[in-house]
Amino acid sequence: MNPYPKSPCIPGAFDIAVTTQLSPRRTFIALFVLALGGFGIGCTEFASMGLLPQIAQELVPGFAQHPETSIAEAGHLISAYALGVVVGAPTLAALTARASHTKLTIWLLVFFVLGTVASAATPDFGSTLVARFVAGLPHGAYFGVASLMAARIMGPGKQGQGIALALSGLTVANIIGVPAVTFIGHALGWRAAYLVVAGIFLLTLIGAILFLPRYPGDPSRHPAKELRAFRSGQLWLMIAVACIGFGGFFAMYSYLSEMATRLTGLGAAQVPWLLAVVGVGMTIGNVVGGRLSDRAPRAAMVVGFASFMVSLALFALTASHPVGLFAAAGLVGATSSILTPAIQSRLIAASGEAALIGAATNHAAFNVGNAIGAALGGTVIAAGYGYLAPSWVGLVLAAGGLILLLISLGWERRTGTLVPRPAAA
């Protein structure tokens, strides 16, 4: 007997009938456009990490005398973008509750184009910091609305696959986009790299205008009503699952390049290949996770976390050898990404009728997890425990995410619902 309620994985958000039945060709193009936007986001978020020395050399005073300090200061640009994601995800999702998802996607892409061009055009470090914060604001809202649109396009029974397809651009960016943009930055300058990313967003914007289906807005929605989703204990519990659980990935990934060169002995030219292997693993895991999310979402999360923990342990035990490093890094990428579609779906479900809040908040939680994992990983390295220590920290964080998930599932089993339906007004 199934102790869980027999309800759709994502209630409310997809109860409205799809206004237009898309042809297979139109469906493919629409999903490709949504994924291309995610590809651009992956490039703008992660390529900055590889361009910090160039940015610091131009914008941070004292680079010649103290390069390490200047690069560390330039790292605040990454923090500014992440802060923009955390602030913008719930805020924009609430403020745009009434908007058509199609129009919202288009305006968010305009936001990305302007923010990324501004990042390339700023004259000093302070204004660049502000530009990166602004560029991060639409990040969570875009992935939120793209996930909802993709799930709606795919239709009932394939919503998890739709979400996985919308998120696939982010994982593919780690394979080809980030290395390519980083190469352009080294060859032509970091400003040129940002302009290339702005071009990706502009291309996505044109595609969105031409090919995305027109879904109407909902005039009955109101920002205050959307924010009531945060009264849900299950929503906060799943936010904690994402923050803590995915912090395990970032504890390992944040120091992967440094570990590979200093501990395993890889040359600098081999590091992009290692990162590409992680990206391939993430892409495969995302596809598998989308299918599992549709068939057995709860099992997908539990098994996903368990396999993620095993892969982190294997990484810590084998990464000192090149073969083990590449194999285990790809496995970590795959197992961590298996979780993403199901957790995204459950956050949407836990937000009740405010589906966009749940979808957008997921990416704010990822960025908090990024900060938590990177901070704890850096702490154990600074304490002298070595470059494999962050992997063990990641395992502990992943275990914490699994424990919180089991609490959420137990709560759902006892109450018979993931989120109470609001009483009629």
C-alpha positions in Angstrom: 0.0 0.0 0.0 1.3 3.4 -1.0 1.3 5.6 2.2 1.8 8.8 0.2 -1.1 10.8 -1.4 -2.0 10.0 -5.0 -1.6 13.6 -6.2 0.2 15.0 -9.2 3.9 15.8 -8.6 3.3 19.5 -9.4 -0.2 20.6 -8.3 -1.9 23.8 -9.3 0.7 25.0 -11.8 -0.4 22.7 -14.6 -4.1 22.4 -13.8 -4.9 24.9 -16.6 -5.3 23.3 -20.0 -2.5 24.0 -22.4 -3.8 26.7 -24.8 -2.1 25.3 -27.9 -1.1 21.8 -28.8 2.4 22.1 -30.2 3.7 20.0 -33.1 6.8 17.9 -32.3 9.0 20.3 -34.3 7.6 23.4 -32.4 7.9 21.5 -29.1 11.6 20.8 -29.8 12.3 24.4 -30.8 10.6 25.9 -27.8 12.4 23.6 -25.4 15.7 24.3 -27.2 15.1 28.1 -26.7 14.5 27.6 -23.0 17.6 25.5 -22.7 19.7 28.0 -24.6 18.8 30.6 -22.0 20.1 28.2 -19.3 23.2 27.7 -21.4 23.9 31.5 -21.3 23.3 31.6 -17.6 25.8 28.8 -17.0 28.3 30.7 -19.1 27.9 34.0 -17.3 27.9 32.4 -13.8 30.8 30.0 -14.1 33.1 31.6 -16.7 33.7 34.5 -14.3 35.6 32.1 -12.1 38.2 31.5 -14.9 38.5 35.2 -15.7 39.2 36.5 -12.2 42.9 37.1 -12.8 42.2 39.2 -16.0 39.5 41.2 -14.2 41.7 41.7 -11.2 44.6 42.9 -13.3 42.5 45.6 -15.0 40.2 46.7 -12.2 41.7 46.0 -8.8 44.5 48.4 -7.7 47.7 46.8 -6.5 47.5 43.7 -8.6 51.2 43.8 -9.5 52.3 44.0 -5.9 49.8 41.6 -4.4 48.2 39.4 -7.1 46.7 36.8 -4.7 44.9 39.5 -2.6 43.7 41.2 -5.8 42.3 38.0 -7.2 40.6 37.3 -3.9 39.0 40.7 -4.0 37.8 40.1 -7.6 36.2 37.0 -6.3 33.6 39.3 -4.7 32.1 39.6 -8.2 31.1 35.9 -7.9 29.5 36.6 -4.6 27.7 39.7 -6.0 26.1 37.6 -8.7 25.1 34.9 -6.2 23.6 37.5 -3.9 21.6 38.8 -6.9 20.3 35.3 -7.5 19.2 34.9 -3.8 17.5 38.3 -3.7 16.0 38.2 -7.2 14.5 34.7 -7.2 11.7 35.1 -4.7 11.3 38.9 -5.3 10.8 38.8 -9.1 8.7 35.6 -8.8 6.3 37.3 -6.4 6.2 40.7 -8.3 5.5 39.0 -11.6 2.9 36.6 -10.4 0.2 37.9 -12.7 2.3 38.0 -15.8 2.1 35.7 -18.8 5.0 33.2 -18.5 5.8 33.9 -22.1 6.1 37.6 -21.6 8.0 37.1 -18.3 10.6 34.9 -20.0 11.1 37.6 -22.7 11.6 40.4 -20.2 13.9 38.4 -18.1 16.1 37.8 -21.2 16.1 41.5 -21.9 17.3 41.9 -18.3 20.1 39.4 -18.9 21.2 41.1 -22.1 21.4 44.5 -20.4 23.1 43.2 -17.2 25.7 41.3 -19.1 26.5 44.2 -21.5 26.8 46.4 -18.5 29.2 44.0 -16.9 31.4 44.3 -20.0 31.2 48.1 -20.2 31.8 49.2 -16.6 34.8 51.4 -16.0 35.8 50.4 -12.5 35.6 47.6 -10.0 32.7 49.1 -8.0 30.4 49.5 -11.0 31.3 46.0 -12.2 30.3 44.7 -8.8 26.9 46.4 -9.1 26.5 45.1 -12.7 27.2 41.5 -11.6 24.6 41.8 -8.8 22.0 43.2 -11.4 22.9 40.4 -13.8 22.2 37.8 -11.2 18.7 39.1 -10.3 16.8 37.3 -13.1 18.7 34.0 -12.7 16.3 32.2 -10.4 13.1 33.6 -11.9 14.3 32.6 -15.4 14.9 29.0 -14.4 11.7 29.0 -12.4 9.5 30.2 -15.3 11.4 28.1 -17.8 10.9 25.0 -15.7 7.1 25.7 -15.5 6.8 26.4 -19.2 8.8 23.3 -20.2 6.8 21.1 -18.0 3.6 22.6 -19.4 4.8 22.1 -23.0 5.6 18.4 -22.3 2.3 17.8 -20.6 1.1 15.4 -17.8 3.4 12.4 -17.1 6.4 14.1 -18.6 6.7 17.2 -16.4 9.9 16.0 -14.8 11.5 15.5 -18.2 10.4 19.0 -19.2 12.1 20.4 -16.2 15.2 18.4 -16.9 15.3 19.7 -20.5 14.9 23.3 -19.3 17.8 22.8 -16.9 20.0 21.0 -19.5 21.5 24.2 -20.8 23.1 24.8 -17.5 24.8 21.4 -17.5 25.8 21.6 -21.2 27.4 25.0 -20.5 29.9 23.2 -18.1 31.0 21.0 -21.0 31.5 23.4 -23.9 30.2 26.9 -23.0 32.4 27.7 -20.0 35.7 26.4 -21.5 34.9 28.3 -24.8 34.0 31.6 -23.1 37.1 31.3 -20.8 39.2 30.7 -23.9 37.8 33.8 -25.5 38.4 35.8 -22.4 42.1 34.8 -22.3 42.5 35.5 -26.0 40.5 38.7 -26.4 39.9 40.0 -22.9 37.3 39.4 -20.2 35.0 42.2 -21.6 34.8 40.3 -24.9 33.9 37.2 -23.1 30.9 38.9 -21.4 29.8 40.4 -24.8 29.8 36.9 -26.3 27.5 35.7 -23.4 25.3 38.8 -24.0 25.1 37.6 -27.6 23.9 34.2 -26.4 21.1 35.9 -24.4 20.2 38.1 -27.4 19.9 35.0 -29.6 17.7 33.4 -26.9 15.6 36.5 -26.7 14.9 36.5 -30.4 14.1 32.8 -30.2 11.7 33.4 -27.3 9.8 36.1 -29.2 9.5 33.9 -32.3 9.0 30.4 -31.0 7.7 30.2 -27.4 3.9 29.4 -27.1 1.8 32.2 -25.9 0.4 31.3 -22.4 -1.9 33.9 -20.8 -1.3 35.4 -17.4 -3.4 35.0 -14.3 -4.9 38.4 -13.1 -6.1 36.8 -9.9 -2.5 36.3 -8.7 -1.1 38.9 -6.3 2.5 39.3 -4.8 1.2 39.1 -1.3 -0.7 35.9 -2.1 2.4 34.4 -3.7 4.6 35.2 -0.7 2.2 33.2 1.5 3.8 30.1 0.1 6.6 30.8 2.6 4.2 29.9 5.4 4.6 26.2 4.3 6.9 24.3 6.6 7.4 21.8 3.8 8.7 24.5 1.5 11.3 25.7 4.0 12.3 22.1 4.7 12.8 21.4 1.0 14.8 24.7 0.7 17.0 23.4 3.5 17.4 20.1 1.6 18.6 21.9 -1.5 20.9 24.3 0.5 22.6 21.6 2.6 22.4 18.7 0.1 23.8 20.6 -2.9 26.3 22.3 -0.6 28.0 18.9 -0.7 28.6 19.2 -4.4 30.0 22.7 -4.2 32.3 21.7 -1.3 34.1 19.4 -3.7 33.7 21.3 -7.0 34.9 24.7 -5.7 38.4 23.3 -5.1 38.5 20.7 -7.9 40.9 22.6 -10.1 43.3 23.4 -7.3 43.2 19.8 -6.0 43.8 18.3 -9.4 47.0 20.4 -10.0 48.4 20.4 -6.5 47.5 16.9 -5.3 46.9 14.7 -8.3 49.6 16.4 -10.4 47.6 17.3 -13.5 48.9 20.1 -15.7 46.9 23.3 -16.1 46.0 22.2 -19.7 44.3 19.1 -18.4 42.0 20.8 -16.0 39.4 21.9 -18.6 39.0 18.3 -19.6 38.4 17.4 -16.0 35.7 20.0 -15.7 34.2 18.8 -19.0 34.0 15.3 -17.6 32.0 16.7 -14.6 29.8 18.5 -17.1 29.1 15.4 -19.1 28.2 13.6 -15.9 25.9 16.4 -14.9 24.2 16.3 -18.2 23.7 12.5 -18.1 22.4 12.7 -14.5 20.0 15.5 -15.4 18.4 13.4 -18.2 18.2 10.3 -16.0 16.9 12.3 -13.1 14.1 13.8 -15.3 12.8 10.4 -16.2 13.0 9.1 -12.6 11.3 12.2 -11.4 8.2 11.3 -13.5 8.2 7.7 -12.6 9.1 7.7 -8.9 10.0 11.2 -7.6 10.4 10.2 -4.0 12.6 7.2 -4.7 14.6 9.3 -7.2 15.6 11.7 -4.4 16.4 9.1 -1.8 18.4 6.9 -4.1 19.9 10.0 -5.7 21.2 11.2 -2.3 22.5 7.8 -1.4 24.4 7.4 -4.7 25.7 10.9 -4.4 27.2 10.1 -1.0 28.8 7.0 -2.3 30.3 8.9 -5.2 31.8 11.5 -2.9 33.4 8.8 -0.8 34.8 7.2 -3.9 36.2 10.5 -5.0 37.9 11.1 -1.6 39.4 7.6 -1.8 40.6 7.6 -5.4 41.1 11.2 -6.6 44.8 11.2 -5.7 45.3 9.1 -8.9 44.5 10.6 -12.3 42.2 7.8 -13.5 40.3 7.7 -10.2 40.0 11.5 -10.3 38.4 11.6 -13.7 36.1 8.7 -13.1 35.0 9.8 -9.7 34.5 13.4 -10.7 32.2 12.4 -13.5 30.3 10.1 -11.1 29.9 13.0 -8.6 28.5 15.2 -11.4 26.0 12.5 -12.5 24.7 11.5 -9.1 24.3 15.1 -7.9 22.3 16.1 -11.0 20.0 13.1 -10.7 18.5 14.9 -7.8 17.8 18.2 -9.5 14.6 17.6 -11.4 12.9 15.8 -8.5 13.9 18.4 -6.0 12.7 21.2 -8.3 9.4 19.4 -8.8 8.9 18.9 -5.0 9.7 22.6 -4.3 7.1 23.6 -6.8 4.6 21.2 -5.2 5.4 22.4 -1.7 4.6 26.0 -2.8 1.0 25.1 -3.5 -0.6 27.6 -6.0 2.5 29.8 -6.0 4.4 27.5 -8.3 6.7 30.1 -9.7 7.9 30.9 -6.1 8.9 27.3 -5.6 10.6 26.9 -9.0 12.6 30.1 -8.6 13.5 29.6 -4.9 15.2 26.3 -5.9 18.0 28.2 -7.6 18.4 30.7 -4.8 18.9 27.6 -2.5 21.5 26.3 -4.9 23.5 29.5 -4.6 23.2 29.4 -0.8 24.5 25.8 -1.0 27.3 27.1 -3.2 28.3 29.6 -0.5 28.0 27.0 2.3 30.0 24.3 0.5 32.7 26.6 -0.7 33.1 28.1 2.8 33.3 24.8 4.6 35.6 23.3 2.0 38.0 26.2 2.2 37.9 26.0 6.0 39.1 22.4 6.2 41.8 23.2 3.6 43.0 26.2 5.6 43.0 24.0 8.7 45.6 21.8 7.1 43.4 18.7 6.3 44.4 18.7 2.6 42.6 18.9 -0.7 40.6 15.7 -0.3 39.0 16.9 2.9 36.3 19.0 1.1 35.0 15.7 -0.4 34.4 14.4 3.1 32.7 17.6 4.1 30.6 17.2 1.0 29.6 13.7 2.1 28.5 15.0 5.5 26.5 17.8 3.8 24.8 15.3 1.4 24.0 13.1 4.4 22.4 16.2 6.1 20.3 16.8 2.9 19.2 13.2 2.9 18.1 13.3 6.6 16.1 16.5 6.0 14.5 14.9 2.9 13.5 11.8 5.0 11.9 14.2 7.6 10.0 15.9 4.8 8.8 12.5 3.4 7.8 11.3 6.8 5.8 14.5 7.4 4.0 14.0 4.1 3.2 10.4 5.0 1.7 11.4 8.4 -0.4 14.3 7.1 -1.3 12.7 3.7 -0.4 15.8 1.8 2.7 17.8 0.8 1.0 21.2 1.2 -2.5 22.0 2.5 -4.8 23.6 -0.1 -5.6 27.2 0.9 -9.2 27.8 2.0 -11.4 29.5 -0.4 -11.7 33.2 0.0 
